[in-house]
Amino acid sequence: MPNPIDRRAATAKRRRGDAVEQLARDLLHAHGLRDVARNAGYRVGELDLVMRDGTTLVFVEVRYRRNAGYGGGAESIDARKRLRLVRAAQVFLSRHPRWMAAPCRFDVVEASGEPPRLQWIRDAFRADD
């Protein structure tokens, strides 16, 4: 039987993650990006935000660290995580063929501290990294 305390902690963590994703989304909107999809989950991975920057399709990973002492959010995206993001992007494109010909990029929005301070890293990595 699941521990109700663990569920409350997970729920609080999820709410915090949702709030930080919304802050990241607001930041990107302020820079002219437009929504395409949010929390697009597939068996191979999840895309936090999919946005359009002009004609470019942007896959955005949002990483929150309450304390940057363990490294920033971008550093936590290792080769395995990048591969999951690339595979999720491939599935997204296969399910939304209208975007297949669009140029694509992978951005990261780091959030750290309380209240969160955001840093947008454009073109944070490439699919062939």
Beta strands, then each sheet from edge to edge (+ up, - down):
strand 1: 34-42
strand 2: 45-53
strand 3: 56-65
strand 4: 104-112
strand 5: 117-125
sheet 1: 1+ 2- 3+ 4+ 5-
end
